[in-house]
């Protein structure tokens, strides 16, 4: 649904994504984005290298269209 995070969408589909803080700080919900664009409002939960490698935080990433993830 529009505006929901990847974590919320995964839960609605019955897909388990580990979480802890759910605020973009801890990095527990880190997942690999294979394609598509997301708007991520993290608070430092990913390193620059992880972001460059295609990782996003499910708790604070909102898809901007179709997105494929490696769950």
N, C-alpha and C positions, 0 to 999 in steps of 0.2 A: 504494500500500500504506500502511496506517496507520503513522504516525510518520515517513514519508519527507518530504524537502523537495520544494518545487516543482522545484528543479534536478534532483534525483534522478529524479523522475517524468518530467520532460521528456526526460532522457537515455534513460530506459528506452523511451520512445516514439520515439526517434531524432530528437528536436527539439534543435537547437543553441541554447544560451543562452550568450553570452559570459561568462566568469568570470575572476577574477584571484585575489583573496585567499581566497575561499570562507569568510569568517568574518564577513561583514556590515559590513566597514569601508570598502571601496573604492567600492562602488556600481556596479561594472561589470555585475552581473547584474540590474540594475533592470528590472522589467517592470511593465506596467499591469495591474492587477486590475480586471476588468469587473464581476464579481459574486462573491458568496461571502465567507466569512470565513477568515482565516489567522491563525496565531499566529506572529509574527515576533520573533526574538531577535537583532536587529541590534546592531551596536556603533557606530552613528552614520553608517552609509553613506547615509542618506537625510535630506534636510532636512525640516523640519516641513511645508513647502509641498508637497513631493513626496508625503509620506505623506497629506496632506489631499487631494491630487489622485488618490489611488488607487494609487500606486506601491508595490510591495513588492520585497524582495530575494529572488530565487529561492533563493539558497544557504542562507538561514536562515528561510524561511517554510514553515510546515507547514499544509496545508489542514485546516480544521475541518469539512469537509463538501464538497459540490460547489463547485468554483471555476472561473470562466471567466477566461481571461487573453488579453491582446492580444499575441500572439507574432509 
